[in-house]
Amino acid sequence: MKQVLYVLALAIVPLCAQIEPTALLRGTIRDSSQPVRAELQFRDESGKTIRAKSASDGSYQVILPPGHSYGVTITTDNLDRYTFTYTVPPATKYMELTQDFSIGATFASASKQSEQPKPAQKKKVKKSKRRK
């Protein structure tokens, strides 16, 4: 019986050692003080993307690895796009953060870790004529 417990203990210890800290980021997306349904895209420095969606009341939540700066793109249901920068501070354990985004307004009502919203610029593609 002792051997079985010893083997189980050895199997569980590596699993616990592999758990990395995470951050739960939650908040609300608003446009002119009204809640907005939107898709959020968080892209870290390496290009890894994590997606989330807000509910009809504008609330969202997403789990992010701490210690990274994220480019945040918010796309509304009518396809308006806004970009922000958000940094999750380093952590050694689970943490919860709150970040509200105001889009379509003059200023973002966000913490110091966020920038003023900027509408995404549309690029025009010129069509080239084919030469024969």
N, CA, C and O atoms as CSV, one atom per row, in Angstrom:
chain,resi,resn,atom,element,x,y,z
A,1,MET,N,N,0.818,-1.191,0.000
A,1,MET,CA,C,0.000,0.000,0.000
A,1,MET,C,C,0.863,1.256,0.000
A,1,MET,O,O,0.532,2.232,-0.674
A,2,LYS,N,N,1.973,1.244,0.754
A,2,LYS,CA,C,2.863,2.399,0.796
A,2,LYS,C,C,3.456,2.671,-0.579
A,2,LYS,O,O,3.622,3.825,-0.975
A,3,GLN,N,N,3.772,1.609,-1.299
A,3,GLN,CA,C,4.363,1.782,-2.625
A,3,GLN,C,C,3.376,2.456,-3.575
A,3,GLN,O,O,3.770,3.298,-4.381
A,4,VAL,N,N,2.107,2.095,-3.489
A,4,VAL,CA,C,1.084,2.692,-4.345
A,4,VAL,C,C,0.956,4.179,-4.038
A,4,VAL,O,O,0.892,4.997,-4.955
A,5,LEU,N,N,0.918,4.531,-2.767
A,5,LEU,CA,C,0.832,5.942,-2.382
A,5,LEU,C,C,2.071,6.712,-2.837
A,5,LEU,O,O,1.966,7.854,-3.284
A,6,TYR,N,N,3.226,6.097,-2.726
A,6,TYR,CA,C,4.466,6.735,-3.151
A,6,TYR,C,C,4.446,7.002,-4.657
A,6,TYR,O,O,4.837,8.081,-5.102
A,7,VAL,N,N,3.997,6.034,-5.427
A,7,VAL,CA,C,3.916,6.190,-6.882
A,7,VAL,C,C,2.910,7.282,-7.240
A,7,VAL,O,O,3.173,8.098,-8.123
A,8,LEU,N,N,1.771,7.304,-6.568
A,8,LEU,CA,C,0.773,8.351,-6.814
A,8,LEU,C,C,1.327,9.734,-6.476
A,8,LEU,O,O,1.100,10.691,-7.217
A,9,ALA,N,N,2.038,9.842,-5.384
A,9,ALA,CA,C,2.628,11.129,-4.997
A,9,ALA,C,C,3.631,11.594,-6.042
A,9,ALA,O,O,3.669,12.778,-6.379
A,10,LEU,N,N,4.430,10.693,-6.551
A,10,LEU,CA,C,5.404,11.056,-7.587
A,10,LEU,C,C,4.714,11.482,-8.879
A,10,LEU,O,O,5.238,12.321,-9.611
A,11,ALA,N,N,3.559,10.920,-9.162
A,11,ALA,CA,C,2.825,11.284,-10.375
A,11,ALA,C,C,2.152,12.645,-10.230
A,11,ALA,O,O,2.043,13.381,-11.211
A,12,ILE,N,N,1.704,12.989,-9.040
A,12,ILE,CA,C,0.983,14.246,-8.826
A,12,ILE,C,C,1.923,15.441,-8.749
A,12,ILE,O,O,1.575,16.514,-9.241
A,13,VAL,N,N,3.087,15.296,-8.156
A,13,VAL,CA,C,4.013,16.420,-7.977
A,13,VAL,C,C,4.372,17.093,-9.299
A,13,VAL,O,O,4.317,18.321,-9.362
A,14,PRO,N,N,4.736,16.370,-10.360
A,14,PRO,CA,C,5.049,17.063,-11.618
A,14,PRO,C,C,3.854,17.818,-12.194
A,14,PRO,O,O,4.033,18.862,-12.820
A,15,LEU,N,N,2.640,17.309,-11.994
A,15,LEU,CA,C,1.460,18.009,-12.493
A,15,LEU,C,C,1.301,19.356,-11.808
A,15,LEU,O,O,0.976,20.349,-12.459
A,16,CYS,N,N,1.524,19.397,-10.518
A,16,CYS,CA,C,1.413,20.658,-9.779
A,16,CYS,C,C,2.501,21.634,-10.201
A,16,CYS,O,O,2.263,22.841,-10.249
A,17,ALA,N,N,3.667,21.138,-10.500
A,17,ALA,CA,C,4.777,22.003,-10.885
A,17,ALA,C,C,4.549,22.639,-12.252
A,17,ALA,O,O,5.143,23.676,-12.548
A,18,GLN,N,N,3.703,22.043,-13.094
A,18,GLN,CA,C,3.475,22.558,-14.438
A,18,GLN,C,C,2.406,23.641,-14.500
A,18,GLN,O,O,2.252,24.285,-15.538
A,19,ILE,N,N,1.673,23.857,-13.432
A,19,ILE,CA,C,0.617,24.863,-13.439
A,19,ILE,C,C,1.251,26.247,-13.427
A,19,ILE,O,O,2.015,26.585,-12.523
A,20,GLU,N,N,0.927,27.037,-14.433
A,20,GLU,CA,C,1.476,28.382,-14.536
A,20,GLU,C,C,0.443,29.392,-14.065
A,20,GLU,O,O,-0.759,29.136,-14.142
A,21,PRO,N,N,0.904,30.534,-13.577
A,21,PRO,CA,C,-0.050,31.557,-13.142
A,21,PRO,C,C,-0.865,32.084,-14.320
A,21,PRO,O,O,-0.379,32.151,-15.449
A,22,THR,N,N,-2.098,32.453,-14.042
A,22,THR,CA,C,-2.968,33.017,-15.068
A,22,THR,C,C,-3.651,34.262,-14.523
A,22,THR,O,O,-3.719,34.482,-13.313
A,23,ALA,N,N,-4.152,35.066,-15.443
A,23,ALA,CA,C,-4.887,36.276,-15.072
A,23,ALA,C,C,-6.257,36.223,-15.724
A,23,ALA,O,O,-6.374,35.957,-16.921
A,24,LEU,N,N,-7.282,36.474,-14.942
A,24,LEU,CA,C,-8.633,36.598,-15.470
A,24,LEU,C,C,-8.887,38.083,-15.661
A,24,LEU,O,O,-8.940,38.848,-14.697
A,25,LEU,N,N,-9.043,38.480,-16.910
A,25,LEU,CA,C,-9.337,39.873,-17.236
A,25,LEU,C,C,-10.814,39.962,-17.554
A,25,LEU,O,O,-11.323,39.219,-18.392
A,26,ARG,N,N,-11.498,40.867,-16.889
A,26,ARG,CA,C,-12.928,41.052,-17.152
A,26,ARG,C,C,-13.240,42.531,-17.172
A,26,ARG,O,O,-12.531,43.349,-16.586
A,27,GLY,N,N,-14.320,42.854,-17.860
A,27,GLY,CA,C,-14.723,44.246,-17.939
A,27,GLY,C,C,-15.936,44.400,-18.829
A,27,GLY,O,O,-16.660,43.443,-19.103
A,28,THR,N,N,-16.141,45.637,-19.276
A,28,THR,CA,C,-17.295,45.970,-20.098
A,28,THR,C,C,-16.853,46.807,-21.282
A,28,THR,O,O,-15.955,47.641,-21.160
A,29,ILE,N,N,-17.479,46.588,-22.423
A,29,ILE,CA,C,-17.240,47.400,-23.614
A,29,ILE,C,C,-18.457,48.290,-23.797
A,29,ILE,O,O,-19.594,47.817,-23.812
A,30,ARG,N,N,-18.204,49.589,-23.937
A,30,ARG,CA,C,-19.298,50.554,-24.103
A,30,ARG,C,C,-18.988,51.489,-25.262
A,30,ARG,O,O,-17.834,51.825,-25.528
A,31,ASP,N,N,-20.048,51.898,-25.942
A,31,ASP,CA,C,-19.969,52.904,-27.000
A,31,ASP,C,C,-20.948,54.002,-26.617
A,31,ASP,O,O,-22.157,53.773,-26.579
A,32,SER,N,N,-20.433,55.197,-26.332
A,32,SER,CA,C,-21.271,56.317,-25.874
A,32,SER,C,C,-22.121,55.905,-24.675
A,32,SER,O,O,-23.319,56.183,-24.630
A,33,SER,N,N,-21.507,55.258,-23.729
A,33,SER,CA,C,-22.088,54.787,-22.464
A,33,SER,C,C,-23.095,53.648,-22.618
A,33,SER,O,O,-23.679,53.219,-21.623
A,34,GLN,N,N,-23.314,53.149,-23.830
A,34,GLN,CA,C,-24.208,52.007,-24.055
A,34,GLN,C,C,-23.372,50.734,-24.194
A,34,GLN,O,O,-22.322,50.764,-24.836
A,35,PRO,N,N,-23.814,49.614,-23.605
A,35,PRO,CA,C,-23.067,48.367,-23.756
A,35,PRO,C,C,-23.041,47.913,-25.213
A,35,PRO,O,O,-23.987,48.137,-25.968
A,36,VAL,N,N,-21.943,47.273,-25.587
A,36,VAL,CA,C,-21.747,46.850,-26.976
A,36,VAL,C,C,-21.367,45.377,-27.014
A,36,VAL,O,O,-20.552,44.914,-26.216
A,37,ARG,N,N,-21.957,44.656,-27.937
A,37,ARG,CA,C,-21.542,43.285,-28.224
A,37,ARG,C,C,-20.401,43.374,-29.237
A,37,ARG,O,O,-20.524,44.045,-30.261
A,38,ALA,N,N,-19.288,42.690,-28.944
A,38,ALA,CA,C,-18.117,42.792,-29.816
A,38,ALA,C,C,-17.236,41.558,-29.659
A,38,ALA,O,O,-17.401,40.760,-28.737
A,39,GLU,N,N,-16.297,41.431,-30.592
A,39,GLU,CA,C,-15.274,40.393,-30.510
A,39,GLU,C,C,-13.976,41.058,-30.099
A,39,GLU,O,O,-13.617,42.107,-30.633
A,40,LEU,N,N,-13.265,40.452,-29.146
A,40,LEU,CA,C,-11.984,40.967,-28.682
A,40,LEU,C,C,-10.891,40.010,-29.118
A,40,LEU,O,O,-11.057,38.791,-29.067
A,41,GLN,N,N,-9.787,40.570,-29.541
A,41,GLN,CA,C,-8.641,39.768,-29.955
A,41,GLN,C,C,-7.419,40.312,-29.222
A,41,GLN,O,O,-7.081,41.487,-29.361
A,42,PHE,N,N,-6.757,39.460,-28.443
A,42,PHE,CA,C,-5.560,39.830,-27.691
A,42,PHE,C,C,-4.370,39.148,-28.354
A,42,PHE,O,O,-4.316,37.920,-28.422
A,43,ARG,N,N,-3.412,39.940,-28.846
A,43,ARG,CA,C,-2.234,39.383,-29.526
A,43,ARG,C,C,-0.989,39.779,-28.740
A,43,ARG,O,O,-0.723,40.964,-28.541
A,44,ASP,N,N,-0.217,38.766,-28.290
A,44,ASP,CA,C,0.990,39.067,-27.526
A,44,ASP,C,C,2.177,39.332,-28.446
A,44,ASP,O,O,2.045,39.313,-29.670
A,45,GLU,N,N,3.343,39.581,-27.839
A,45,GLU,CA,C,4.537,39.946,-28.606
A,45,GLU,C,C,4.971,38.862,-29.581
A,45,GLU,O,O,5.567,39.162,-30.616
A,46,SER,N,N,4.678,37.603,-29.261
A,46,SER,CA,C,5.086,36.502,-30.135
A,46,SER,C,C,4.087,36.247,-31.260
A,46,SER,O,O,4.346,35.438,-32.151
A,47,GLY,N,N,2.947,36.936,-31.221
A,47,GLY,CA,C,1.928,36.747,-32.249
A,47,GLY,C,C,0.812,35.802,-31.850
A,47,GLY,O,O,-0.143,35.611,-32.603
A,48,LYS,N,N,0.924,35.205,-30.663
A,48,LYS,CA,C,-0.134,34.306,-30.184
A,48,LYS,C,C,-1.395,35.124,-29.929
A,48,LYS,O,O,-1.346,36.189,-29.314
A,49,THR,N,N,-2.527,34.607,-30.410
A,49,THR,CA,C,-3.794,35.327,-30.308
A,49,THR,C,C,-4.777,34.575,-29.423
A,49,THR,O,O,-4.931,33.359,-29.530
A,50,ILE,N,N,-5.435,35.324,-28.550
A,50,ILE,CA,C,-6.490,34.789,-27.697
A,50,ILE,C,C,-7.740,35.611,-27.985
A,50,ILE,O,O,-7.693,36.841,-27.990
A,51,ARG,N,N,-8.856,34.931,-28.224
A,51,ARG,CA,C,-10.100,35.617,-28.598
A,51,ARG,C,C,-11.152,35.487,-27.499
A,51,ARG,O,O,-11.174,34.523,-26.734
A,52,ALA,N,N,-12.016,36.490,-27.453
A,52,ALA,CA,C,-13.154,36.480,-26.525
A,52,ALA,C,C,-14.282,37.272,-27.164
A,52,ALA,O,O,-14.061,38.029,-28.108
A,53,LYS,N,N,-15.486,37.095,-26.649
A,53,LYS,CA,C,-16.648,37.860,-27.124
A,53,LYS,C,C,-17.345,38.475,-25.928
A,53,LYS,O,O,-17.395,37.889,-24.846
A,54,SER,N,N,-17.882,39.663,-26.141
A,54,SER,CA,C,-18.664,40.285,-25.073
A,54,SER,C,C,-20.125,39.863,-25.223
A,54,SER,O,O,-20.593,39.549,-26.318
A,55,ALA,N,N,-20.823,39.863,-24.102
A,55,ALA,CA,C,-22.247,39.529,-24.087
A,55,ALA,C,C,-23.058,40.751,-24.503
A,55,ALA,O,O,-22.496,41.820,-24.741
A,56,SER,N,N,-24.365,40.596,-24.590
A,56,SER,CA,C,-25.223,41.711,-25.007
A,56,SER,C,C,-25.168,42.881,-24.027
A,56,SER,O,O,-25.482,44.013,-24.396
A,57,ASP,N,N,-24.769,42.616,-22.778
A,57,ASP,CA,C,-24.627,43.705,-21.805
A,57,ASP,C,C,-23.228,44.324,-21.839
A,57,ASP,O,O,-22.892,45.151,-20.991
A,58,GLY,N,N,-22.404,43.918,-22.831
A,58,GLY,CA,C,-21.064,44.467,-23.003
A,58,GLY,C,C,-20.001,43.804,-22.156
A,58,GLY,O,O,-18.819,44.113,-22.309
A,59,SER,N,N,-20.385,42.898,-21.264
A,59,SER,CA,C,-19.405,42.269,-20.378
A,59,SER,C,C,-18.608,41.196,-21.115
A,59,SER,O,O,-19.122,40.504,-21.993
A,60,TYR,N,N,-17.337,41.080,-20.731
A,60,TYR,CA,C,-16.465,40.056,-21.306
A,60,TYR,C,C,-15.552,39.541,-20.207
A,60,TYR,O,O,-15.388,40.178,-19.166
A,61,GLN,N,N,-14.967,38.390,-20.452
A,61,GLN,CA,C,-13.894,37.883,-19.609
A,61,GLN,C,C,-13.028,36.967,-20.445
A,61,GLN,O,O,-13.504,36.257,-21.330
A,62,VAL,N,N,-11.733,37.003,-20.137
A,62,VAL,CA,C,-10.765,36.222,-20.889
A,62,VAL,C,C,-9.605,35.870,-19.956
A,62,VAL,O,O,-9.238,36.663,-19.088
A,63,ILE,N,N,-9.039,34.693,-20.136
A,63,ILE,CA,C,-7.883,34.278,-19.348
A,63,ILE,C,C,-6.634,34.537,-20.176
A,63,ILE,O,O,-6.525,34.086,-21.317
A,64,LEU,N,N,-5.684,35.277,-19.582
A,64,LEU,CA,C,-4.451,35.648,-20.266
A,64,LEU,C,C,-3.244,35.266,-19.418
A,64,LEU,O,O,-3.302,35.337,-18.191
A,65,PRO,N,N,-2.147,34.860,-20.062
A,65,PRO,CA,C,-0.913,34.648,-19.313
A,65,PRO,C,C,-0.355,35.995,-18.843
A,65,PRO,O,O,-0.303,36.941,-19.629
A,66,PRO,N,N,0.061,36.097,-17.583
A,66,PRO,CA,C,0.612,37.359,-17.097
A,66,PRO,C,C,2.015,37.625,-17.634
A,66,PRO,O,O,2.692,36.730,-18.140
A,67,GLY,N,N,2.431,38.893,-17.506
A,67,GLY,CA,C,3.776,39.273,-17.921
A,67,GLY,C,C,3.908,39.560,-19.397
A,67,GLY,O,O,5.014,39.512,-19.935
A,68,HIS,N,N,2.808,39.857,-20.069
A,68,HIS,CA,C,2.842,40.144,-21.502
A,68,HIS,C,C,2.109,41.440,-21.798
A,68,HIS,O,O,1.200,41.850,-21.076
A,69,SER,N,N,2.535,42.070,-22.884
A,69,SER,CA,C,1.824,43.230,-23.414
A,69,SER,C,C,1.013,42.738,-24.604
A,69,SER,O,O,1.521,41.994,-25.443
A,70,TYR,N,N,-0.237,43.151,-24.674
A,70,TYR,CA,C,-1.143,42.668,-25.711
A,70,TYR,C,C,-1.649,43.814,-26.572
A,70,TYR,O,O,-2.019,44.873,-26.066
A,71,GLY,N,N,-1.661,43.588,-27.872
A,71,GLY,CA,C,-2.386,44.462,-28.773
A,71,GLY,C,C,-3.821,43.974,-28.772
A,71,GLY,O,O,-4.082,42.814,-29.092
A,72,VAL,N,N,-4.749,44.841,-28.417
A,72,VAL,CA,C,-6.155,44.453,-28.303
A,72,VAL,C,C,-6.922,45.069,-29.462
A,72,VAL,O,O,-6.892,46.285,-29.653
A,73,THR,N,N,-7.605,44.238,-30.233
A,73,THR,CA,C,-8.475,44.713,-31.305
A,73,THR,C,C,-9.903,44.366,-30.929
A,73,THR,O,O,-10.227,43.210,-30.656
A,74,ILE,N,N,-10.751,45.382,-30.919
A,74,ILE,CA,C,-12.168,45.188,-30.618
A,74,ILE,C,C,-12.946,45.449,-31.897
A,74,ILE,O,O,-12.863,46.533,-32.476
A,75,THR,N,N,-13.704,44.448,-32.335
A,75,THR,CA,C,-14.522,44.564,-33.539
A,75,THR,C,C,-15.986,44.450,-33.133
A,75,THR,O,O,-16.406,43.436,-32.575
A,76,THR,N,N,-16.756,45.491,-33.415
A,76,THR,CA,C,-18.171,45.501,-33.044
A,76,THR,C,C,-18.984,44.712,-34.064
A,76,THR,O,O,-18.472,44.325,-35.115
A,77,ASP,N,N,-20.249,44.479,-33.745
A,77,ASP,CA,C,-21.130,43.746,-34.656
A,77,ASP,C,C,-21.289,44.449,-36.001
A,77,ASP,O,O,-21.519,43.793,-37.017
A,78,ASN,N,N,-21.168,45.786,-36.019
A,78,ASN,CA,C,-21.268,46.498,-37.304
A,78,ASN,C,C,-19.890,46.695,-37.943
A,78,ASN,O,O,-19.723,47.542,-38.820
A,79,LEU,N,N,-18.902,45.903,-37.495
A,79,LEU,CA,C,-17.561,45.803,-38.068
A,79,LEU,C,C,-16.686,47.037,-37.872
A,79,LEU,O,O,-15.704,47.202,-38.595
A,80,ASP,N,N,-17.008,47.904,-36.923
A,80,ASP,CA,C,-16.083,48.972,-36.550
A,80,ASP,C,C,-14.966,48.342,-35.735
A,80,ASP,O,O,-15.207,47.451,-34.921
A,81,ARG,N,N,-13.716,48.819,-35.961
A,81,ARG,CA,C,-12.564,48.258,-35.249
A,81,ARG,C,C,-11.864,49.336,-34.441
A,81,ARG,O,O,-11.725,50.479,-34.877
A,82,TYR,N,N,-11.428,48.941,-33.251
A,82,TYR,CA,C,-10.690,49.834,-32.362
A,82,TYR,C,C,-9.506,49.064,-31.807
A,82,TYR,O,O,-9.605,47.863,-31.559
A,83,THR,N,N,-8.386,49.748,-31.610
A,83,THR,CA,C,-7.196,49.082,-31.096
A,83,THR,C,C,-6.732,49.751,-29.805
A,83,THR,O,O,-6.843,50.965,-29.630
A,84,PHE,N,N,-6.216,48.928,-28.923
A,84,PHE,CA,C,-5.689,49.361,-27.638
A,84,PHE,C,C,-4.418,48.570,-27.357
A,84,PHE,O,O,-4.119,47.596,-28.046
A,85,THR,N,N,-3.684,48.989,-26.356
A,85,THR,CA,C,-2.584,48.203,-25.820
A,85,THR,C,C,-2.896,47.941,-24.356
A,85,THR,O,O,-3.285,48.853,-23.626
A,86,TYR,N,N,-2.727,46.706,-23.931
A,86,TYR,CA,C,-2.979,46.356,-22.537
A,86,TYR,C,C,-1.858,45.451,-22.053
A,86,TYR,O,O,-1.488,44.501,-22.743
A,87,THR,N,N,-1.312,45.737,-20.871
A,87,THR,CA,C,-0.234,44.941,-20.304
A,87,THR,C,C,-0.719,44.247,-19.044
A,87,THR,O,O,-1.238,44.883,-18.127
A,88,VAL,N,N,-0.542,42.933,-19.014
A,88,VAL,CA,C,-0.847,42.160,-17.812
A,88,VAL,C,C,0.458,42.062,-17.028
A,88,VAL,O,O,1.442,41.532,-17.543
A,89,PRO,N,N,0.486,42.562,-15.795
A,89,PRO,CA,C,1.733,42.538,-15.031
A,89,PRO,C,C,2.179,41.114,-14.715
A,89,PRO,O,O,1.359,40.196,-14.697
A,90,PRO,N,N,3.478,40.927,-14.465
A,90,PRO,CA,C,3.960,39.602,-14.075
A,90,PRO,C,C,3.284,39.151,-12.775
A,90,PRO,O,O,2.921,39.975,-11.934
A,91,ALA,N,N,3.123,37.848,-12.626
A,91,ALA,CA,C,2.481,37.308,-11.426
A,91,ALA,C,C,3.036,35.924,-11.126
A,91,ALA,O,O,3.527,35.227,-12.014
A,92,THR,N,N,2.950,35.546,-9.877
A,92,THR,CA,C,3.374,34.207,-9.464
A,92,THR,C,C,2.188,33.325,-9.113
A,92,THR,O,O,2.350,32.133,-8.853
A,93,LYS,N,N,0.983,33.916,-9.104
A,93,LYS,CA,C,-0.222,33.147,-8.806
A,93,LYS,C,C,-1.390,33.745,-9.586
A,93,LYS,O,O,-1.248,34.768,-10.256
A,94,TYR,N,N,-2.524,33.103,-9.490
A,94,TYR,CA,C,-3.741,33.545,-10.169
A,94,TYR,C,C,-4.113,34.952,-9.713
A,94,TYR,O,O,-4.002,35.283,-8.533
A,95,MET,N,N,-4.559,35.784,-10.671
A,95,MET,CA,C,-5.027,37.120,-10.304
A,95,MET,C,C,-6.198,37.507,-11.186
A,95,MET,O,O,-6.356,36.990,-12.292
A,96,GLU,N,N,-7.019,38.425,-10.687
A,96,GLU,CA,C,-8.152,38.943,-11.444
A,96,GLU,C,C,-7.948,40.432,-11.679
A,96,GLU,O,O,-7.593,41.175,-10.764
A,97,LEU,N,N,-8.178,40.860,-12.923
A,97,LEU,CA,C,-8.012,42.259,-13.311
A,97,LEU,C,C,-9.297,42.753,-13.957
A,97,LEU,O,O,-10.063,41.970,-14.518
A,98,THR,N,N,-9.525,44.051,-13.874
A,98,THR,CA,C,-10.690,44.657,-14.509
A,98,THR,C,C,-10.220,45.698,-15.506
A,98,THR,O,O,-9.366,46.528,-15.194
A,99,GLN,N,N,-10.778,45.651,-16.702
A,99,GLN,CA,C,-10.458,46.627,-17.744
A,99,GLN,C,C,-11.716,46.911,-18.552
A,99,GLN,O,O,-12.212,46.032,-19.257
A,100,ASP,N,N,-12.235,48.126,-18.456
A,100,ASP,CA,C,-13.370,48.549,-19.267
A,100,ASP,C,C,-12.848,49.305,-20.477
A,100,ASP,O,O,-11.871,50.046,-20.377
A,101,PHE,N,N,-13.493,49.121,-21.615
A,101,PHE,CA,C,-13.123,49.832,-22.836
A,101,PHE,C,C,-14.301,50.675,-23.300
A,101,PHE,O,O,-15.420,50.178,-23.422
A,102,SER,N,N,-14.044,51.958,-23.558
A,102,SER,CA,C,-15.047,52.837,-24.173
A,102,SER,C,C,-14.611,53.069,-25.606
A,102,SER,O,O,-13.535,53.615,-25.855
A,103,ILE,N,N,-15.439,52.659,-26.542
A,103,ILE,CA,C,-15.091,52.805,-27.953
A,103,ILE,C,C,-15.987,53.862,-28.574
A,103,ILE,O,O,-17.096,54.103,-28.097
A,104,GLY,N,N,-15.516,54.479,-29.617
A,104,GLY,CA,C,-16.296,55.489,-30.305
A,104,GLY,C,C,-16.380,56.781,-29.526
A,104,GLY,O,O,-17.100,57.695,-29.929
A,105,ALA,N,N,-15.663,56.881,-28.418
A,105,ALA,CA,C,-15.657,58.095,-27.609
A,105,ALA,C,C,-14.336,58.823,-27.822
A,105,ALA,O,O,-13.425,58.295,-28.460
A,106,THR,N,N,-14.239,60.017,-27.294
A,106,THR,CA,C,-13.006,60.790,-27.435
A,106,THR,C,C,-11.868,60.146,-26.657
A,106,THR,O,O,-10.734,60.100,-27.133
A,107,PHE,N,N,-12.169,59.648,-25.461
A,107,PHE,CA,C,-11.140,59.039,-24.631
A,107,PHE,C,C,-11.604,57.677,-24.153
A,107,PHE,O,O,-12.801,57.430,-24.007
A,108,ALA,N,N,-10.647,56.799,-23.913
A,108,ALA,CA,C,-10.969,55.476,-23.382
A,108,ALA,C,C,-11.068,55.573,-21.875
A,108,ALA,O,O,-10.190,56.146,-21.230
A,109,SER,N,N,-12.119,55.023,-21.310
A,109,SER,CA,C,-12.206,54.983,-19.851
A,109,SER,C,C,-11.561,53.687,-19.401
A,109,SER,O,O,-12.235,52.744,-18.986
A,110,ALA,N,N,-10.261,53.664,-19.490
A,110,ALA,CA,C,-9.513,52.466,-19.175
A,110,ALA,C,C,-8.411,52.826,-18.190
A,110,ALA,O,O,-8.164,54.002,-17.922
A,111,SER,N,N,-7.761,51.820,-17.662
A,111,SER,CA,C,-6.691,52.071,-16.712
A,111,SER,C,C,-5.466,52.612,-17.432
A,111,SER,O,O,-5.474,52.773,-18.653
A,112,LYS,N,N,-4.420,52.891,-16.675
A,112,LYS,CA,C,-3.187,53.434,-17.233
A,112,LYS,C,C,-2.566,52.499,-18.260
A,112,LYS,O,O,-1.747,52.925,-19.074
A,113,GLN,N,N,-2.948,51.237,-18.229
A,113,GLN,CA,C,-2.345,50.256,-19.113
A,113,GLN,C,C,-2.963,50.267,-20.502
A,113,GLN,O,O,-2.575,49.463,-21.350
A,114,SER,N,N,-3.902,51.146,-20.753
A,114,SER,CA,C,-4.591,51.176,-22.031
A,114,SER,C,C,-4.394,52.518,-22.707
A,114,SER,O,O,-4.145,53.521,-22.038
A,115,GLU,N,N,-4.499,52.544,-23.993
A,115,GLU,CA,C,-4.358,53.771,-24.755
A,115,GLU,C,C,-5.713,54.231,-25.251
A,115,GLU,O,O,-6.710,53.520,-25.137
A,116,GLN,N,N,-5.731,55.435,-25.803
A,116,GLN,CA,C,-6.944,55.973,-26.411
A,116,GLN,C,C,-7.324,55.100,-27.604
A,116,GLN,O,O,-6.443,54.659,-28.342
A,117,PRO,N,N,-8.623,54.838,-27.812
A,117,PRO,CA,C,-9.021,53.983,-28.936
A,117,PRO,C,C,-8.709,54.643,-30.262
A,117,PRO,O,O,-8.835,55.858,-30.416
A,118,LYS,N,N,-8.303,53.828,-31.212
A,118,LYS,CA,C,-8.002,54.318,-32.544
A,118,LYS,C,C,-8.748,53.456,-33.547
A,118,LYS,O,O,-8.557,52.240,-33.566
A,119,PRO,N,N,-9.595,54.053,-34.384
A,119,PRO,CA,C,-10.250,53.241,-35.406
A,119,PRO,C,C,-9.204,52.652,-36.351
A,119,PRO,O,O,-8.234,53.320,-36.710
A,120,ALA,N,N,-9.403,51.422,-36.741
A,120,ALA,CA,C,-8.481,50.793,-37.680
A,120,ALA,C,C,-8.571,51.508,-39.019
A,120,ALA,O,O,-9.653,51.895,-39.461
A,121,GLN,N,N,-7.438,51.673,-39.645
A,121,GLN,CA,C,-7.431,52.348,-40.935
A,121,GLN,C,C,-7.635,51.324,-42.034
A,121,GLN,O,O,-7.016,50.259,-42.050
A,122,LYS,N,N,-8.508,51.673,-42.940
A,122,LYS,CA,C,-8.757,50.793,-44.075
A,122,LYS,C,C,-7.725,51.097,-45.146
A,122,LYS,O,O,-7.440,52.258,-45.441
A,123,LYS,N,N,-7.180,50.062,-45.712
A,123,LYS,CA,C,-6.197,50.238,-46.776
A,123,LYS,C,C,-6.875,50.024,-48.113
A,123,LYS,O,O,-7.590,49.042,-48.314
A,124,LYS,N,N,-6.645,50.947,-49.017
A,124,LYS,CA,C,-7.180,50.782,-50.362
A,124,LYS,C,C,-6.154,50.019,-51.187
A,124,LYS,O,O,-4.958,50.306,-51.140
A,125,VAL,N,N,-6.631,49.071,-51.923
A,125,VAL,CA,C,-5.760,48.280,-52.782
A,125,VAL,C,C,-6.001,48.719,-54.216
A,125,VAL,O,O,-7.121,48.662,-54.723
A,126,LYS,N,N,-4.930,49.158,-54.856
A,126,LYS,CA,C,-5.056,49.572,-56.254
A,126,LYS,C,C,-5.001,48.343,-57.137
A,126,LYS,O,O,-4.168,47.456,-56.956
A,127,LYS,N,N,-5.901,48.317,-58.089
A,127,LYS,CA,C,-5.907,47.213,-59.039
A,127,LYS,C,C,-4.932,47.550,-60.153
A,127,LYS,O,O,-4.944,48.653,-60.698
A,128,SER,N,N,-4.103,46.599,-60.474
A,128,SER,CA,C,-3.158,46.832,-61.564
A,128,SER,C,C,-3.707,46.218,-62.844
A,128,SER,O,O,-4.362,45.176,-62.825
A,129,LYS,N,N,-3.428,46.879,-63.936
A,129,LYS,CA,C,-3.887,46.365,-65.229
A,129,LYS,C,C,-2.914,45.305,-65.696
A,129,LYS,O,O,-1.697,45.460,-65.594
A,130,ARG,N,N,-3.466,44.242,-66.202
A,130,ARG,CA,C,-2.617,43.170,-66.724
A,130,ARG,C,C,-2.143,43.538,-68.112
A,130,ARG,O,O,-2.918,43.988,-68.956
A,131,ARG,N,N,-0.891,43.345,-68.325
A,131,ARG,CA,C,-0.324,43.596,-69.654
A,131,ARG,C,C,-0.156,42.275,-70.368
A,131,ARG,O,O,0.250,41.268,-69.788
A,132,LYS,N,N,-0.480,42.312,-71.636
A,132,LYS,CA,C,-0.362,41.083,-72.436
A,132,LYS,C,C,0.897,41.097,-73.237
A,132,LYS,O,O,1.171,40.148,-73.972
